[in-house]
Amino acid sequence: MLQELNKKMRSLDLKFRSLDSTMKFLVVIYGALFGFMTGYLIYKLFVVHDYFFLFIYIIFMIGMYINLYFQKKYPM
């Protein structure tokens, strides 16, 4: 099991290294935003019971995936 995980991590590392600099920047920034916004969403939903942020989160995630898709399909 540990070898499979190591193999997957190495595969992800090679995929990340093969990206151009714009995509690397976007993946790192979007990864950080994804982590922060997911934590904030859990806080808003389960602690404050404020559901408006869920719509903002969904719109942001859709926009992020569209942006990464077009950056990959049509690199600068």
Rosetta blueprint (number, residue, H / E / L):
1 M L
2 L H
3 Q H
4 E H
5 L H
6 N H
7 K H
8 K H
9 M H
10 R H
11 S H
12 L H
13 D H
14 L H
15 K H
16 F H
17 R H
18 S L
19 L L
20 D L
21 S H
22 T H
23 M H
24 K H
25 F H
26 L H
27 V H
28 V H
29 I H
30 Y H
31 G H
32 A H
33 L H
34 F H
35 G H
36 F H
37 M H
38 T H
39 G H
40 Y H
41 L H
42 I H
43 Y H
44 K H
45 L H
46 F H
47 V H
48 V H
49 H L
50 D L
51 Y L
52 F H
53 F H
54 L H
55 F H
56 I H
57 Y H
58 I H
59 I H
60 F H
61 M H
62 I H
63 G H
64 M H
65 Y H
66 I H
67 N H
68 L H
69 Y H
70 F H
71 Q H
72 K H
73 K H
74 Y L
75 P L
76 M L
